[in-house]
Amino acid sequence: MATPKLLTMLLSILVACLCVFDTVVFCQYDKFSKYDLPTGVTGPESAAFGVLPSNGPYTTVTDGRILKWQGSSIGFVDFAYTTPTRSKQFCDGTTDPDKGPICGRPLALSFQRLTGLLYIADAYFGLLVVGPTGGLATQLIGGFKFLTGVDVNLITGDVYLIDASLTYEIRNTTQPGFQPDSTGRFLRYNIVTKQLSVLLSGLFGGGGPVISSDGRFVLVPEFNGMRISKYWSKQFCDGTTDPDKGPICGRPLALSFQRLTGLLYIADAYFGLLVVGPTGGLATQLIGGFKFLTGVDVNLITGDVYLIDASLTYEIRNTTQPGFQPDSTGRFLRYNIVTKQLSVLLSGLFGGGGPVISSDGRFVLVPEFNGMRISKYWLAGPKANTAELLLNTAGNPNKITRAERLREFWVAVSTGFYPRAPLIVPQGIRINSDGIVLQTVSFATEYFNKTVSLVQEQGGKLYVGSRLTSFIGIYSN
């Protein structure tokens, strides 16, 4: 039988350690103590511990120093600083925000425990590093307006940063009438190549990022946006063939250049329609909410973007699962680049593929992969906004592209995929605008029993793509 003392002890544990909606809160942290800063010093915004848990904490303070805790008998002592313009007489103990560009304003710390190096994010002086003996830190890269956070990937050595704004500094945030903006950036600094990469832009404020212990992702806070994003690393995605990683890594299936602007439009099975400029990098999402976007083409005359969404019910990863059955919920869509409006032009498509606009902009060819047919949707003339059957194909048509001859097209066709046959026969067929087959090219030798997704003619050669290979095939005469 439990004693009153034991019952009291158990009750106190239950009060201190709660289970809330399946989340165990192990303790309430109800005991408090403190490490006092030197007299007159304020603003410990960051804390980091060295290689040994007893080594530290190190902290940043308002007057521009990094301090190190040396135990209760000594307290905090100077460890490092971020700029040679700093003098103790002018800076120590200051809370004047206008002294930041002279004294420094370190805001975040991160140890690389394998090397013992301490990385510092300074609001004014950028990314710096200092060794175990401290002193003047070495600047690795500057030019920021308001660097707020840093964390080091212990596996790769890459350093991840947040720059809160391209327009305002930390001292502006306390000025009357201050308004934050959405120009913040999440960045990666490669310690080997010394290159800085922008991973995310448009952040609404900064904060301190943190890398997961396995290096698979980074959590990215937005102070003013009141949200946290999860950014997945290249280590997690590069080289993967796991279909369940698509919603994280993306699955771009089709590309179309707007040659007048140099913009590349992307159809991603999970992330919808995106666009990226000539320098590449992270594409900007124009519209999402699709289940299985398969194709895209841009009208060079109007700028409108034409898309095919293969289904309202299944995703690309479902297509390889046992017992999968396709449906007729696909749609042919138009995205108006000016009004940002999405219009459904055709519904009830039996599978997707890649549409293609005629060179004169009068019609679009619309494939139905599982329906084994191609329709012609008229954009201009007396039949405008209507569709007609152009061709029943012998196999499953995927993407259609313009051939180098006027009013001719190439179609990637895989015979025997659906309905399933003992052997898949991949081929490219060249057709004209009336649906007459002019040429058939077999790819069965190089793509034995595999589907093909694309046949693109360029410079008299055929470039062939398949999601099941590790190469782009090139056929020439």
C-alpha positions as CSV (number, residue, x, y, z in Angstrom):
1,M,0.0,0.0,0.0
2,A,1.4,3.4,-1.0
3,T,2.4,5.7,1.9
4,P,1.1,9.3,2.1
5,K,4.7,10.5,1.4
6,L,4.9,8.4,-1.7
7,L,1.5,9.5,-3.0
8,T,2.5,13.1,-2.5
9,M,5.7,12.5,-4.4
10,L,3.9,10.8,-7.3
11,L,1.3,13.6,-7.4
12,S,4.1,16.2,-7.7
13,I,5.6,14.3,-10.6
14,L,2.3,14.1,-12.4
15,V,1.8,17.9,-11.9
16,A,5.3,18.7,-13.1
17,C,5.3,16.2,-16.0
18,L,2.1,16.3,-18.1
19,C,0.9,14.4,-21.1
20,V,-1.0,16.8,-23.4
21,F,-2.6,15.5,-26.6
22,D,-0.1,12.6,-26.9
23,T,2.9,15.0,-26.3
24,V,4.8,14.4,-23.1
25,V,6.0,17.5,-21.4
26,F,8.8,16.0,-19.3
27,C,9.1,18.8,-16.9
28,Q,8.0,22.3,-16.2
29,Y,11.4,23.8,-15.6
30,D,10.2,25.4,-12.4
31,K,13.7,26.0,-10.8
32,F,15.5,29.2,-11.8
33,S,19.1,30.4,-11.4
34,K,21.2,32.8,-13.4
35,Y,24.6,33.7,-14.7
36,D,25.0,37.5,-14.3
37,L,26.8,39.5,-17.0
38,P,29.5,42.0,-16.0
39,T,28.1,45.2,-14.5
40,G,26.4,47.5,-17.1
41,V,26.4,44.8,-19.8
42,T,23.1,43.7,-21.4
43,G,21.6,41.7,-24.2
44,P,22.7,38.0,-24.2
45,E,20.9,37.0,-27.4
46,S,22.7,33.8,-28.1
47,A,24.4,31.0,-26.2
48,A,26.7,28.2,-27.3
49,F,28.7,25.5,-25.7
50,G,32.1,24.3,-26.8
51,V,33.2,20.8,-27.5
52,L,32.8,19.8,-23.8
53,P,29.5,20.6,-22.1
54,S,31.4,22.3,-19.3
55,N,33.0,24.6,-21.9
56,G,30.8,27.7,-21.7
57,P,28.3,29.0,-22.3
58,Y,29.5,31.6,-24.7
59,T,27.2,34.5,-25.3
60,T,26.8,37.6,-27.4
61,V,26.1,41.0,-25.8
62,T,24.8,44.4,-27.0
63,D,28.2,46.1,-26.8
64,G,29.7,43.9,-29.5
65,R,31.6,41.3,-27.4
66,I,31.4,37.5,-27.2
67,L,31.8,36.5,-23.6
68,K,32.7,33.2,-22.0
69,W,31.5,31.8,-18.7
70,Q,34.4,30.8,-16.5
71,G,32.5,29.5,-13.5
72,S,30.8,31.1,-10.6
73,S,34.0,32.3,-9.0
74,I,35.1,34.3,-12.1
75,G,31.9,34.8,-14.1
76,F,31.9,36.0,-17.7
77,V,35.1,37.2,-19.4
78,D,35.9,38.6,-22.8
79,F,36.4,36.0,-25.4
80,A,36.1,37.4,-28.9
81,Y,35.0,40.5,-30.9
82,T,34.0,41.0,-34.5
83,T,35.7,44.2,-35.8
84,P,39.1,45.9,-35.4
85,T,37.4,49.2,-35.0
86,R,36.1,48.2,-31.6
87,S,37.8,49.7,-28.5
88,K,36.9,48.8,-25.0
89,Q,36.8,52.4,-23.8
90,F,34.3,53.4,-26.5
91,C,32.2,50.3,-26.7
92,D,32.2,48.3,-23.4
93,G,28.8,48.6,-21.8
94,T,27.2,50.6,-24.6
95,T,23.6,50.2,-25.5
96,D,23.7,52.9,-28.2
97,P,22.4,51.2,-31.4
98,D,24.3,53.7,-33.6
99,K,27.6,52.3,-32.3
100,G,26.9,48.9,-33.8
101,P,28.7,49.7,-37.1
102,I,31.8,50.5,-35.0
103,C,31.6,48.1,-32.1
104,G,29.9,45.2,-33.8
105,R,26.6,43.5,-33.0
106,P,27.0,39.7,-32.8
107,L,23.6,38.1,-32.6
108,A,24.2,34.3,-33.0
109,L,26.8,31.7,-32.4
110,S,27.4,28.1,-33.6
111,F,30.3,25.8,-32.8
112,Q,31.8,23.4,-35.3
113,R,32.5,20.8,-32.6
114,L,34.8,18.8,-34.9
115,T,37.2,21.7,-35.3
116,G,36.5,23.8,-32.2
117,L,35.8,26.8,-34.4
118,L,33.1,29.3,-33.3
119,Y,31.0,30.8,-36.1
120,I,29.5,34.2,-35.5
121,A,26.6,36.0,-37.2
122,D,27.1,39.8,-36.7
123,A,24.3,42.1,-37.7
124,Y,26.7,44.5,-39.3
125,F,29.9,42.5,-40.1
126,G,28.4,39.3,-41.5
127,L,29.7,35.8,-41.0
128,L,32.9,35.5,-39.0
129,V,34.9,32.7,-37.3
130,V,37.2,32.5,-34.3
131,G,39.4,29.8,-32.9
132,P,39.5,28.3,-29.4
133,T,41.7,31.1,-28.1
134,G,39.3,33.8,-29.1
135,G,40.4,37.4,-30.0
136,L,39.5,39.2,-33.2
137,A,37.3,37.0,-35.4
138,T,38.0,36.6,-39.1
139,Q,35.4,37.8,-41.4
140,L,34.4,35.1,-44.0
141,I,31.8,37.1,-45.8
142,G,30.1,40.5,-45.3
143,G,27.8,42.9,-47.1
144,F,24.6,42.0,-45.2
145,K,22.1,44.5,-43.8
146,F,20.9,42.5,-40.8
147,L,22.4,39.0,-40.3
148,T,20.5,37.4,-37.4
149,G,21.3,33.6,-37.2
150,V,23.8,30.9,-37.9
151,D,24.2,27.2,-37.6
152,V,26.9,24.8,-38.9
153,N,26.3,21.5,-40.5
154,L,28.6,19.1,-38.6
155,I,28.5,16.6,-41.5
156,T,29.3,18.9,-44.5
157,G,30.8,21.9,-42.7
158,D,28.4,24.2,-44.6
159,V,27.2,27.2,-42.7
160,Y,23.5,28.3,-42.8
161,L,22.5,31.9,-42.2
162,I,19.5,34.2,-42.1
163,D,19.7,37.8,-43.3
164,A,16.6,39.4,-42.0
165,S,16.3,42.2,-44.6
166,L,17.9,43.7,-47.7
167,T,16.7,47.2,-46.7
168,Y,16.8,47.8,-43.0
169,E,19.4,47.3,-40.2
170,I,18.9,46.2,-36.6
171,R,19.1,49.8,-35.3
172,N,16.2,50.8,-37.6
173,T,13.9,48.3,-35.8
174,T,13.6,50.6,-32.8
175,Q,13.0,53.8,-34.7
176,P,9.6,55.5,-34.8
177,G,7.4,54.4,-37.7
178,F,9.6,51.3,-38.5
179,Q,7.8,48.9,-40.9
180,P,9.4,45.4,-41.5
181,D,9.4,44.0,-45.0
182,S,9.6,40.6,-46.8
183,T,13.1,40.8,-48.2
184,G,14.8,38.4,-45.8
185,R,16.9,35.5,-47.1
186,F,18.0,32.0,-46.0
187,L,21.5,31.4,-47.1
188,R,24.2,28.7,-47.3
189,Y,28.0,29.4,-47.2
190,N,30.2,26.7,-48.6
191,I,33.3,26.7,-46.4
192,V,35.4,25.0,-49.1
193,T,34.4,27.0,-52.2
194,K,33.7,30.2,-50.3
195,Q,30.4,30.6,-52.3
196,L,27.2,32.0,-50.8
197,S,23.9,30.6,-52.1
198,V,20.4,32.0,-51.6
199,L,18.2,29.0,-50.7
200,L,15.0,31.0,-49.8
201,S,14.0,34.6,-50.4
202,G,11.1,36.7,-49.4
203,L,11.4,35.9,-45.7
204,F,9.3,38.2,-43.4
205,G,12.0,38.8,-40.8
206,G,14.9,36.8,-39.5
207,G,15.8,34.6,-36.6
208,G,18.2,31.7,-35.9
209,P,18.1,28.6,-38.2
210,V,18.9,25.1,-36.9
211,I,20.1,22.1,-38.7
212,S,18.7,18.7,-37.7
213,S,21.2,16.3,-36.0
214,D,21.2,14.1,-39.1
215,G,21.7,17.0,-41.5
216,R,18.5,16.2,-43.5
217,F,16.8,19.6,-43.0
218,V,17.0,23.1,-41.6
219,L,14.3,24.8,-39.6
220,V,13.9,28.4,-40.8
221,P,12.1,31.0,-38.6
222,E,10.5,34.2,-39.8
223,F,10.3,36.6,-36.8
224,N,7.7,39.0,-38.3
225,G,5.9,36.3,-40.3
226,M,5.3,34.2,-37.1
227,R,6.1,31.0,-38.9
228,I,8.8,28.3,-39.2
229,S,9.6,26.5,-42.5
230,K,11.4,23.2,-43.0
231,Y,14.1,23.3,-45.7
232,W,15.2,19.9,-46.9
233,S,18.9,19.5,-47.8
234,K,20.5,18.2,-51.0
235,Q,21.8,15.2,-49.0
236,F,18.2,14.0,-48.5
237,C,17.1,14.4,-52.1
238,D,20.0,14.2,-54.5
239,G,20.0,10.9,-56.3
240,T,16.8,9.6,-54.7
241,T,14.3,7.4,-56.6
242,D,12.0,7.0,-53.6
243,P,8.5,8.2,-54.9
244,D,7.5,9.1,-51.3
245,K,10.1,11.8,-51.2
246,G,8.4,13.7,-54.1
247,P,6.3,15.9,-51.8
248,I,9.5,17.0,-50.1
249,C,12.1,17.0,-52.9
250,G,9.7,18.0,-55.7
251,R,9.1,16.1,-59.0
252,P,9.4,18.4,-62.0
253,L,8.0,16.6,-65.1
254,A,7.9,19.2,-67.8
255,L,9.6,22.4,-69.0
256,S,8.8,25.2,-71.4
257,F,10.8,28.3,-72.2
258,Q,9.3,31.7,-72.8
259,R,12.0,32.6,-75.3
260,L,11.1,36.3,-75.4
261,T,11.7,36.7,-71.6
262,G,14.2,33.8,-71.0
263,L,11.9,32.5,-68.2
264,L,11.7,28.7,-67.7
265,Y,8.2,27.4,-66.7
266,I,8.1,24.2,-64.8
267,A,5.3,21.7,-64.2
268,D,6.0,19.9,-60.9
269,A,3.8,16.9,-60.1
270,Y,3.5,18.1,-56.5
271,F,4.3,21.8,-56.4
272,G,2.3,22.9,-59.5
273,L,3.4,25.6,-61.9
274,L,6.6,27.4,-61.2
275,V,9.0,29.8,-63.0
276,V,12.7,30.5,-62.7
277,G,14.9,33.0,-64.4
278,P,18.1,32.5,-66.5
279,T,20.3,32.3,-63.4
280,G,18.4,29.3,-62.0
281,G,18.1,28.6,-58.3
282,L,14.8,28.2,-56.3
283,A,11.8,28.5,-58.7
284,T,8.9,30.7,-57.8
285,Q,5.6,29.0,-57.4
286,L,2.9,30.6,-59.5
287,I,0.0,28.3,-58.6
288,G,-0.3,25.0,-56.7
289,G,-2.9,22.7,-55.4
290,F,-2.7,20.0,-58.1
291,K,-2.6,16.3,-57.6
292,F,-0.4,15.3,-60.6
293,L,0.7,18.1,-62.9
294,T,2.3,16.4,-66.0
295,G,2.8,19.0,-68.7
296,V,3.4,22.6,-69.6
297,D,3.7,24.8,-72.7
298,V,3.9,28.6,-73.1
299,N,2.1,30.6,-75.8
300,L,4.9,32.8,-77.1
301,I,2.3,35.2,-78.6
302,T,0.0,35.8,-75.5
303,G,2.3,34.5,-72.7
304,D,-0.5,32.2,-71.5
305,V,0.7,29.0,-69.9
306,Y,-1.1,25.7,-70.8
307,L,-1.1,22.8,-68.4
308,I,-2.4,19.2,-67.9
309,D,-3.3,17.9,-64.5
310,A,-3.5,14.1,-64.9
311,S,-6.0,13.5,-62.1
312,L,-8.0,15.0,-59.3
313,T,-7.6,11.8,-57.1
314,Y,-4.2,10.2,-57.5
315,E,-0.5,11.3,-57.4
316,I,2.4,10.2,-59.5
317,R,3.7,7.9,-56.7
318,N,0.3,6.1,-56.7
319,T,0.9,5.0,-60.3
320,T,3.5,2.4,-59.3
321,Q,1.6,0.9,-56.4
322,P,0.0,-2.5,-56.6
323,G,-3.6,-2.5,-57.8
324,F,-3.4,1.1,-59.2
325,Q,-6.3,2.0,-61.5
326,P,-6.3,5.3,-63.4
327,D,-9.4,7.5,-63.7
328,S,-10.9,10.1,-66.0
329,T,-10.6,13.2,-63.8
330,G,-7.7,14.8,-65.7
331,R,-7.9,18.5,-66.8
332,F,-6.5,20.7,-69.5
333,L,-5.9,24.2,-68.1
334,R,-4.8,27.7,-69.0
335,Y,-3.0,30.0,-66.6
336,N,-3.2,33.7,-67.5
337,I,0.1,35.2,-66.6
338,V,-1.3,38.7,-66.3
339,T,-4.5,38.1,-64.3
340,K,-3.1,35.1,-62.4
341,Q,-6.3,33.2,-63.2
342,L,-6.5,29.5,-63.9
343,S,-9.2,28.3,-66.3
344,V,-10.4,24.7,-66.9
345,L,-10.6,24.3,-70.7
346,L,-11.2,20.5,-70.8
347,S,-12.1,18.0,-68.1
348,G,-12.6,14.3,-67.9
349,L,-9.2,13.5,-69.4
350,F,-8.1,9.9,-69.1
351,G,-4.6,10.5,-67.9
352,G,-2.1,13.3,-68.6
353,G,0.9,14.1,-70.7
354,G,2.5,17.2,-72.2
355,P,0.5,19.6,-74.3
356,V,2.0,21.6,-77.2
357,I,0.9,24.9,-78.8
358,S,1.1,25.2,-82.5
359,S,3.7,27.7,-83.7
360,D,1.0,30.1,-85.0
361,G,-0.9,29.9,-81.7
362,R,-4.1,28.7,-83.3
363,F,-4.5,25.4,-81.4
364,V,-3.1,23.1,-78.7
365,L,-2.6,19.3,-79.0
366,V,-3.7,17.6,-75.8
367,P,-2.6,14.0,-75.1
368,E,-4.4,11.5,-72.8
369,F,-1.9,8.9,-71.7
370,N,-4.3,6.2,-70.5
371,G,-7.0,7.2,-73.1
372,M,-4.5,6.6,-75.9
373,R,-5.7,9.6,-77.9
374,I,-4.7,13.1,-78.8
375,S,-7.2,16.0,-79.0
376,K,-6.9,19.3,-80.8
377,Y,-8.1,22.3,-78.8
378,W,-8.7,25.4,-80.9
379,L,-7.6,28.8,-79.5
380,A,-8.5,30.9,-82.6
381,G,-10.7,30.8,-85.7
382,P,-14.3,29.7,-86.0
383,K,-13.7,26.6,-83.8
384,A,-12.1,28.7,-81.0
385,N,-12.7,27.2,-77.5
386,T,-13.8,23.8,-78.8
387,A,-12.0,20.5,-79.0
388,E,-12.0,17.6,-81.5
389,L,-10.4,14.2,-81.6
390,L,-7.2,14.4,-83.7
391,L,-5.7,10.9,-83.4
392,N,-6.2,7.5,-81.6
393,T,-2.6,6.3,-80.9
394,A,-1.5,2.7,-80.8
395,G,0.0,3.2,-77.4
396,N,0.2,5.6,-74.5
397,P,1.1,9.2,-75.7
398,N,3.0,11.3,-73.2
399,K,4.6,14.6,-74.1
400,I,4.1,16.2,-77.5
401,T,6.7,18.7,-78.9
402,R,7.0,20.8,-82.0
403,A,9.1,19.3,-84.8
404,E,11.5,21.4,-86.8
405,R,9.2,21.3,-89.8
406,L,6.2,23.6,-89.6
407,R,2.9,22.2,-88.6
408,E,4.5,18.9,-87.5
409,F,5.0,17.4,-84.1
410,W,6.7,14.6,-82.2
411,V,4.9,12.4,-79.8
412,A,6.5,10.0,-77.2
413,V,4.4,6.8,-77.3
414,S,4.8,3.7,-75.1
415,T,2.8,0.8,-76.4
416,G,1.8,-1.8,-73.8
417,F,2.0,0.2,-70.6
418,Y,-1.8,0.6,-70.1
419,P,-3.5,-1.7,-70.6
420,R,-0.5,-3.7,-69.5
421,A,1.1,-6.0,-72.1
422,P,3.9,-8.5,-71.7
423,L,6.3,-6.0,-73.3
424,I,6.4,-2.3,-73.5
425,V,7.5,-0.9,-76.9
426,P,8.8,2.7,-76.8
427,Q,8.7,4.8,-79.9
428,G,8.4,8.3,-81.3
429,I,5.8,9.2,-83.9
430,R,5.9,12.3,-86.1
431,I,2.5,13.7,-87.0
432,N,1.1,16.7,-88.8
433,S,-1.5,19.1,-87.7
434,D,-4.2,16.9,-89.3
435,G,-3.2,13.9,-87.2
436,I,-1.6,11.9,-90.0
437,V,1.3,9.8,-88.9
438,L,4.3,10.7,-91.0
439,Q,7.1,8.7,-89.4
440,T,7.6,6.1,-86.6
441,V,11.0,5.7,-84.9
442,S,11.6,2.7,-82.6
443,F,13.5,3.1,-79.4
444,A,13.1,-0.5,-78.3
445,T,16.8,-1.4,-78.4
446,E,18.1,1.3,-76.1
447,Y,14.9,1.6,-74.0
448,F,14.0,-2.1,-73.9
449,N,10.7,-2.6,-72.1
450,K,10.7,1.0,-70.8
451,T,8.3,3.9,-71.3
452,V,9.5,7.1,-72.9
453,S,8.3,10.5,-71.8
454,L,9.7,12.9,-74.4
455,V,10.9,13.1,-77.9
456,Q,12.4,16.6,-78.7
457,E,13.9,17.4,-82.1
458,Q,16.8,19.9,-82.1
459,G,19.3,20.4,-84.9
460,G,18.2,17.3,-86.8
461,K,18.6,15.1,-83.8
462,L,16.0,13.4,-81.5
463,Y,16.5,13.8,-77.8
464,V,14.7,11.1,-75.9
465,G,13.8,11.2,-72.2
466,S,12.5,8.4,-69.9
467,R,11.9,8.5,-66.1
468,L,13.3,5.0,-65.9
469,T,16.8,5.7,-67.2
470,S,19.9,7.6,-66.1
471,F,20.6,9.3,-69.4
472,I,19.1,11.3,-72.2
473,G,19.2,9.4,-75.5
474,I,20.3,11.2,-78.7
475,Y,19.3,9.7,-82.1
476,S,20.8,11.1,-85.3
477,N,20.9,10.2,-89.0
